Amino acid sequence: MVNLNSVLDEKTKSNLKASIAQLNETLSGVNKATNQVNVMLLANTQKINNTLSNAEKASGSIAKLTTDLEKAKLSQTINNLESTLAGVNKMLGDMQAGKGTMGKLMKDEALYTNLSKTSKELELLLQDVRLHPTRYVNVSFFGKKEKPYKAPEGATQQ
Protein backbone atom coordinates (compact mmCIF):
# COMPACT_ATOMS: atom_id res chain seq x y z
CA MET A 1 0.00 0.00 0.00
CA VAL A 2 2.80 2.32 0.87
CA ASN A 3 4.31 1.77 -2.57
CA LEU A 4 0.95 2.36 -4.20
CA ASN A 5 0.49 5.53 -2.21
CA SER A 6 3.95 6.69 -3.20
CA VAL A 7 3.17 6.13 -6.88
CA LEU A 8 -0.19 7.80 -6.54
CA ASP A 9 0.95 11.10 -5.23
CA GLU A 10 -1.28 14.15 -5.40
CA LYS A 11 -0.20 15.16 -8.87
CA THR A 12 -0.84 11.68 -10.34
CA LYS A 13 -4.16 11.47 -8.56
CA SER A 14 -5.26 14.78 -10.03
CA ASN A 15 -4.06 13.70 -13.51
CA LEU A 16 -5.96 10.44 -13.15
CA LYS A 17 -9.09 12.28 -12.04
CA ALA A 18 -8.76 14.68 -14.98
CA SER A 19 -8.33 11.78 -17.42
CA ILE A 20 -11.42 10.04 -16.03
CA ALA A 21 -13.36 13.31 -16.27
CA GLN A 22 -12.27 13.72 -19.91
CA LEU A 23 -13.20 10.10 -20.64
CA ASN A 24 -16.64 10.77 -19.15
CA GLU A 25 -17.01 13.86 -21.36
CA THR A 26 -15.94 11.86 -24.45
CA LEU A 27 -18.39 9.09 -23.64
CA SER A 28 -21.09 11.69 -23.08
CA GLY A 29 -20.30 13.22 -26.55
CA VAL A 30 -20.39 9.79 -28.18
CA ASN A 31 -23.71 9.12 -26.46
CA LYS A 32 -25.13 12.44 -27.78
CA ALA A 33 -23.87 11.69 -31.30
CA THR A 34 -25.38 8.20 -31.17
CA ASN A 35 -28.70 9.67 -30.07
CA GLN A 36 -28.60 12.18 -32.95
CA VAL A 37 -27.83 9.41 -35.46
CA ASN A 38 -30.71 7.36 -34.06
CA VAL A 39 -33.06 10.34 -34.41
CA MET A 40 -31.86 10.90 -38.00
CA LEU A 41 -32.33 7.22 -38.86
CA LEU A 42 -35.84 7.23 -37.39
CA ALA A 43 -36.75 10.40 -39.29
CA ASN A 44 -35.42 8.99 -42.59
CA THR A 45 -36.40 5.35 -42.25
CA GLN A 46 -38.98 5.61 -45.06
CA LYS A 47 -36.51 7.33 -47.38
CA ILE A 48 -33.85 4.74 -46.64
CA ASN A 49 -36.33 1.93 -47.28
CA ASN A 50 -37.38 3.56 -50.58
CA THR A 51 -33.75 3.96 -51.62
CA LEU A 52 -33.01 0.32 -50.86
CA SER A 53 -36.16 -0.74 -52.71
CA ASN A 54 -35.16 1.34 -55.75
CA ALA A 55 -31.67 -0.15 -55.66
CA GLU A 56 -33.21 -3.62 -55.59
CA LYS A 57 -35.45 -2.78 -58.59
CA ALA A 58 -32.47 -1.36 -60.49
CA SER A 59 -30.49 -4.48 -59.76
CA GLY A 60 -33.35 -6.61 -61.11
CA SER A 61 -33.58 -4.45 -64.23
CA ILE A 62 -29.86 -4.78 -64.85
CA ALA A 63 -30.11 -8.55 -64.45
CA LYS A 64 -33.02 -8.65 -66.93
CA LEU A 65 -31.10 -6.47 -69.40
CA THR A 66 -28.11 -8.77 -69.15
CA THR A 67 -30.31 -11.79 -69.78
CA ASP A 68 -31.98 -10.08 -72.76
CA LEU A 69 -28.59 -9.22 -74.25
CA GLU A 70 -27.49 -12.83 -73.86
CA LYS A 71 -30.67 -14.00 -75.60
CA ALA A 72 -30.15 -11.48 -78.41
CA LYS A 73 -27.05 -13.38 -79.52
CA LEU A 74 -25.25 -10.12 -80.18
CA SER A 75 -21.93 -11.81 -80.97
CA GLN A 76 -23.59 -14.08 -83.55
CA THR A 77 -25.26 -11.07 -85.17
CA ILE A 78 -21.93 -9.23 -85.34
CA ASN A 79 -20.28 -12.32 -86.89
CA ASN A 80 -23.04 -12.51 -89.50
CA LEU A 81 -22.62 -8.82 -90.27
CA GLU A 82 -18.87 -9.26 -90.66
CA SER A 83 -19.33 -12.17 -93.07
CA THR A 84 -21.91 -10.18 -95.06
CA LEU A 85 -19.55 -7.23 -95.30
CA ALA A 86 -16.75 -9.55 -96.44
CA GLY A 87 -19.05 -10.80 -99.23
CA VAL A 88 -19.91 -7.24 -100.26
CA ASN A 89 -16.20 -6.34 -100.28
CA LYS A 90 -15.44 -9.35 -102.50
CA MET A 91 -18.27 -8.40 -104.86
CA LEU A 92 -17.02 -4.80 -105.08
CA GLY A 93 -13.49 -6.05 -105.67
CA ASP A 94 -14.71 -8.26 -108.53
CA MET A 95 -16.58 -5.30 -110.02
CA GLN A 96 -13.43 -3.16 -109.81
CA ALA A 97 -11.52 -5.96 -111.54
CA GLY A 98 -14.07 -5.98 -114.39
CA LYS A 99 -15.58 -9.36 -113.52
CA GLY A 100 -19.29 -10.10 -113.99
CA THR A 101 -21.92 -8.02 -115.77
CA MET A 102 -21.58 -4.97 -113.55
CA GLY A 103 -17.80 -5.10 -113.74
CA LYS A 104 -17.93 -5.28 -117.51
CA LEU A 105 -20.40 -2.39 -117.64
CA MET A 106 -18.03 -0.36 -115.49
CA LYS A 107 -14.80 -1.27 -117.30
CA ASP A 108 -15.62 -2.23 -120.92
CA GLU A 109 -15.76 0.96 -123.01
CA ALA A 110 -16.95 -0.89 -126.15
CA LEU A 111 -19.88 -2.40 -124.27
CA TYR A 112 -20.82 1.03 -122.96
CA THR A 113 -20.67 2.54 -126.45
CA ASN A 114 -22.75 -0.31 -127.88
CA LEU A 115 -25.39 0.08 -125.15
CA SER A 116 -25.49 3.82 -125.71
CA LYS A 117 -26.04 3.37 -129.47
CA THR A 118 -28.70 0.74 -128.85
CA SER A 119 -30.48 3.06 -126.44
CA LYS A 120 -30.48 5.88 -129.01
CA GLU A 121 -31.81 3.53 -131.74
CA LEU A 122 -34.54 2.27 -129.41
CA GLU A 123 -35.49 5.85 -128.63
CA LEU A 124 -35.78 6.60 -132.36
CA LEU A 125 -37.84 3.46 -132.95
CA LEU A 126 -40.24 4.34 -130.15
CA GLN A 127 -40.58 7.87 -131.55
CA ASP A 128 -41.36 6.45 -134.98
CA VAL A 129 -43.94 4.03 -133.51
CA ARG A 130 -45.57 6.93 -131.72
CA LEU A 131 -45.61 9.15 -134.81
CA HIS A 132 -46.54 6.45 -137.34
CA PRO A 133 -48.30 3.61 -135.55
CA THR A 134 -49.86 2.27 -138.75
CA ARG A 135 -46.43 1.23 -140.03
CA TYR A 136 -46.15 -1.27 -137.20
CA VAL A 137 -49.75 -2.20 -136.45
CA ASN A 138 -51.84 -2.56 -139.54
CA VAL A 139 -55.46 -3.35 -138.91
CA SER A 140 -57.36 -3.46 -142.15
CA PHE A 141 -60.52 -5.23 -143.02
CA PHE A 142 -60.18 -4.67 -146.76
CA GLY A 143 -56.40 -4.58 -147.29
CA LYS A 144 -54.13 -1.59 -147.68
CA LYS A 145 -51.03 -0.68 -149.53
CA GLU A 146 -47.83 -0.74 -147.55
CA LYS A 147 -46.33 2.70 -147.01
CA PRO A 148 -42.65 3.23 -147.71
CA TYR A 149 -40.29 3.68 -144.77
CA LYS A 150 -39.34 7.24 -143.92
CA ALA A 151 -36.56 7.76 -141.34
CA PRO A 152 -37.64 9.76 -138.28
CA GLU A 153 -36.16 13.15 -137.59
CA GLY A 154 -32.82 13.10 -135.83
CA ALA A 155 -31.93 9.61 -137.07
CA THR A 156 -28.41 9.02 -138.28
CA GLN A 157 -27.60 6.75 -141.19
CA GLN A 158 -25.07 4.04 -140.56
Rosetta constraint file for C-alpha pairs under 8 A:
AtomPair CA 1 CA 5 HARMONIC 5.97 0.50
AtomPair CA 2 CA 6 HARMONIC 6.08 0.50
AtomPair CA 3 CA 7 HARMONIC 6.23 0.50
AtomPair CA 4 CA 8 HARMONIC 6.03 0.50
AtomPair CA 5 CA 9 HARMONIC 6.36 0.50
AtomPair CA 7 CA 12 HARMONIC 7.67 0.50
AtomPair CA 8 CA 12 HARMONIC 5.46 0.50
AtomPair CA 8 CA 13 HARMONIC 5.77 0.50
AtomPair CA 9 CA 13 HARMONIC 6.11 0.50
AtomPair CA 10 CA 14 HARMONIC 6.13 0.50
AtomPair CA 11 CA 15 HARMONIC 6.21 0.50
AtomPair CA 12 CA 16 HARMONIC 5.97 0.50
AtomPair CA 13 CA 17 HARMONIC 6.09 0.50
AtomPair CA 14 CA 18 HARMONIC 6.07 0.50
AtomPair CA 15 CA 19 HARMONIC 6.11 0.50
AtomPair CA 16 CA 20 HARMONIC 6.19 0.50
AtomPair CA 17 CA 21 HARMONIC 6.10 0.50
AtomPair CA 18 CA 22 HARMONIC 6.13 0.50
AtomPair CA 19 CA 23 HARMONIC 6.07 0.50
AtomPair CA 20 CA 24 HARMONIC 6.13 0.50
AtomPair CA 21 CA 25 HARMONIC 6.28 0.50
AtomPair CA 22 CA 26 HARMONIC 6.12 0.50
AtomPair CA 23 CA 27 HARMONIC 6.08 0.50
AtomPair CA 24 CA 28 HARMONIC 6.00 0.50
AtomPair CA 25 CA 29 HARMONIC 6.18 0.50
AtomPair CA 26 CA 30 HARMONIC 6.17 0.50
AtomPair CA 27 CA 31 HARMONIC 6.02 0.50
AtomPair CA 28 CA 32 HARMONIC 6.25 0.50
AtomPair CA 29 CA 33 HARMONIC 6.13 0.50
AtomPair CA 30 CA 34 HARMONIC 6.02 0.50
AtomPair CA 31 CA 35 HARMONIC 6.19 0.50
AtomPair CA 32 CA 36 HARMONIC 6.23 0.50
AtomPair CA 33 CA 37 HARMONIC 6.18 0.50
AtomPair CA 34 CA 38 HARMONIC 6.13 0.50
AtomPair CA 35 CA 39 HARMONIC 6.19 0.50
AtomPair CA 36 CA 40 HARMONIC 6.14 0.50
AtomPair CA 37 CA 41 HARMONIC 6.05 0.50
AtomPair CA 38 CA 42 HARMONIC 6.12 0.50
AtomPair CA 39 CA 43 HARMONIC 6.12 0.50
AtomPair CA 40 CA 44 HARMONIC 6.12 0.50
AtomPair CA 41 CA 45 HARMONIC 5.62 0.50
AtomPair CA 44 CA 48 HARMONIC 6.07 0.50
AtomPair CA 45 CA 49 HARMONIC 6.08 0.50
AtomPair CA 46 CA 50 HARMONIC 6.10 0.50
AtomPair CA 47 CA 51 HARMONIC 6.07 0.50
AtomPair CA 48 CA 52 HARMONIC 6.17 0.50
AtomPair CA 49 CA 53 HARMONIC 6.06 0.50
AtomPair CA 50 CA 54 HARMONIC 6.05 0.50
AtomPair CA 51 CA 55 HARMONIC 6.13 0.50
AtomPair CA 52 CA 56 HARMONIC 6.16 0.50
AtomPair CA 53 CA 57 HARMONIC 6.26 0.50
AtomPair CA 54 CA 58 HARMONIC 6.08 0.50
AtomPair CA 55 CA 59 HARMONIC 6.08 0.50
AtomPair CA 56 CA 60 HARMONIC 6.28 0.50
AtomPair CA 57 CA 61 HARMONIC 6.17 0.50
AtomPair CA 58 CA 62 HARMONIC 6.13 0.50
AtomPair CA 59 CA 63 HARMONIC 6.21 0.50
AtomPair CA 60 CA 64 HARMONIC 6.18 0.50
AtomPair CA 61 CA 65 HARMONIC 6.08 0.50
AtomPair CA 62 CA 66 HARMONIC 6.12 0.50
AtomPair CA 63 CA 67 HARMONIC 6.25 0.50
AtomPair CA 64 CA 68 HARMONIC 6.09 0.50
AtomPair CA 65 CA 69 HARMONIC 6.12 0.50
AtomPair CA 66 CA 70 HARMONIC 6.25 0.50
AtomPair CA 67 CA 71 HARMONIC 6.24 0.50
AtomPair CA 68 CA 72 HARMONIC 6.11 0.50
AtomPair CA 69 CA 73 HARMONIC 6.89 0.50
AtomPair CA 69 CA 74 HARMONIC 6.86 0.50
AtomPair CA 70 CA 74 HARMONIC 7.22 0.50
AtomPair CA 73 CA 77 HARMONIC 6.36 0.50
AtomPair CA 74 CA 78 HARMONIC 6.21 0.50
AtomPair CA 75 CA 79 HARMONIC 6.17 0.50
AtomPair CA 76 CA 80 HARMONIC 6.17 0.50
AtomPair CA 77 CA 81 HARMONIC 6.16 0.50
AtomPair CA 78 CA 82 HARMONIC 6.13 0.50
AtomPair CA 79 CA 83 HARMONIC 6.26 0.50
AtomPair CA 80 CA 84 HARMONIC 6.14 0.50
AtomPair CA 81 CA 85 HARMONIC 6.11 0.50
AtomPair CA 82 CA 86 HARMONIC 6.16 0.50
AtomPair CA 83 CA 87 HARMONIC 6.32 0.50
AtomPair CA 84 CA 88 HARMONIC 6.30 0.50
AtomPair CA 85 CA 89 HARMONIC 6.06 0.50
AtomPair CA 86 CA 90 HARMONIC 6.21 0.50
AtomPair CA 87 CA 91 HARMONIC 6.17 0.50
AtomPair CA 88 CA 92 HARMONIC 6.13 0.50
AtomPair CA 89 CA 93 HARMONIC 6.05 0.50
AtomPair CA 90 CA 94 HARMONIC 6.17 0.50
AtomPair CA 91 CA 95 HARMONIC 6.25 0.50
AtomPair CA 92 CA 96 HARMONIC 6.16 0.50
AtomPair CA 93 CA 97 HARMONIC 6.19 0.50
AtomPair CA 94 CA 98 HARMONIC 6.32 0.50
AtomPair CA 94 CA 99 HARMONIC 5.19 0.50
AtomPair CA 94 CA 100 HARMONIC 7.37 0.50
AtomPair CA 94 CA 103 HARMONIC 6.84 0.50
AtomPair CA 95 CA 99 HARMONIC 5.46 0.50
AtomPair CA 95 CA 100 HARMONIC 6.80 0.50
AtomPair CA 95 CA 102 HARMONIC 6.14 0.50
AtomPair CA 95 CA 103 HARMONIC 3.93 0.50
AtomPair CA 95 CA 104 HARMONIC 7.61 0.50
AtomPair CA 95 CA 106 HARMONIC 7.52 0.50
AtomPair CA 96 CA 103 HARMONIC 6.19 0.50
AtomPair CA 96 CA 106 HARMONIC 7.83 0.50
AtomPair CA 96 CA 107 HARMONIC 7.85 0.50
AtomPair CA 97 CA 103 HARMONIC 6.71 0.50
AtomPair CA 98 CA 102 HARMONIC 7.62 0.50
AtomPair CA 98 CA 103 HARMONIC 3.88 0.50
AtomPair CA 98 CA 104 HARMONIC 5.01 0.50
AtomPair CA 98 CA 105 HARMONIC 7.97 0.50
AtomPair CA 98 CA 106 HARMONIC 6.96 0.50
AtomPair CA 98 CA 107 HARMONIC 5.59 0.50
AtomPair CA 98 CA 108 HARMONIC 7.69 0.50
AtomPair CA 99 CA 103 HARMONIC 4.81 0.50
AtomPair CA 99 CA 104 HARMONIC 6.17 0.50
AtomPair CA 100 CA 104 HARMONIC 6.12 0.50
AtomPair CA 101 CA 105 HARMONIC 6.13 0.50
AtomPair CA 102 CA 106 HARMONIC 6.14 0.50
AtomPair CA 103 CA 107 HARMONIC 6.03 0.50
AtomPair CA 104 CA 108 HARMONIC 5.13 0.50
AtomPair CA 104 CA 111 HARMONIC 7.60 0.50
AtomPair CA 105 CA 109 HARMONIC 7.84 0.50
AtomPair CA 105 CA 111 HARMONIC 6.65 0.50
AtomPair CA 105 CA 112 HARMONIC 6.34 0.50
AtomPair CA 108 CA 112 HARMONIC 6.47 0.50
AtomPair CA 109 CA 113 HARMONIC 6.20 0.50
AtomPair CA 110 CA 114 HARMONIC 6.08 0.50
AtomPair CA 111 CA 115 HARMONIC 6.11 0.50
AtomPair CA 112 CA 116 HARMONIC 6.09 0.50
AtomPair CA 113 CA 117 HARMONIC 6.21 0.50
AtomPair CA 114 CA 118 HARMONIC 6.12 0.50
AtomPair CA 115 CA 119 HARMONIC 6.04 0.50
AtomPair CA 116 CA 120 HARMONIC 6.33 0.50
AtomPair CA 117 CA 121 HARMONIC 6.20 0.50
AtomPair CA 118 CA 122 HARMONIC 6.06 0.50
AtomPair CA 119 CA 123 HARMONIC 6.14 0.50
AtomPair CA 120 CA 124 HARMONIC 6.31 0.50
AtomPair CA 121 CA 125 HARMONIC 6.15 0.50
AtomPair CA 122 CA 126 HARMONIC 6.11 0.50
AtomPair CA 123 CA 127 HARMONIC 6.20 0.50
AtomPair CA 124 CA 128 HARMONIC 6.17 0.50
AtomPair CA 124 CA 152 HARMONIC 6.96 0.50
AtomPair CA 124 CA 154 HARMONIC 7.93 0.50
AtomPair CA 124 CA 155 HARMONIC 6.79 0.50
AtomPair CA 125 CA 129 HARMONIC 6.16 0.50
AtomPair CA 126 CA 130 HARMONIC 6.13 0.50
AtomPair CA 127 CA 131 HARMONIC 6.13 0.50
AtomPair CA 127 CA 152 HARMONIC 7.58 0.50
AtomPair CA 128 CA 132 HARMONIC 5.69 0.50
AtomPair CA 128 CA 133 HARMONIC 7.52 0.50
AtomPair CA 128 CA 152 HARMONIC 5.97 0.50
AtomPair CA 129 CA 133 HARMONIC 4.82 0.50
AtomPair CA 129 CA 135 HARMONIC 7.51 0.50
AtomPair CA 129 CA 136 HARMONIC 6.82 0.50
AtomPair CA 132 CA 136 HARMONIC 7.72 0.50
AtomPair CA 133 CA 137 HARMONIC 6.06 0.50
AtomPair CA 134 CA 138 HARMONIC 5.28 0.50
AtomPair CA 134 CA 139 HARMONIC 7.94 0.50
AtomPair CA 135 CA 146 HARMONIC 7.90 0.50
AtomPair CA 135 CA 147 HARMONIC 7.13 0.50
AtomPair CA 140 CA 144 HARMONIC 6.67 0.50
AtomPair CA 151 CA 155 HARMONIC 6.56 0.50
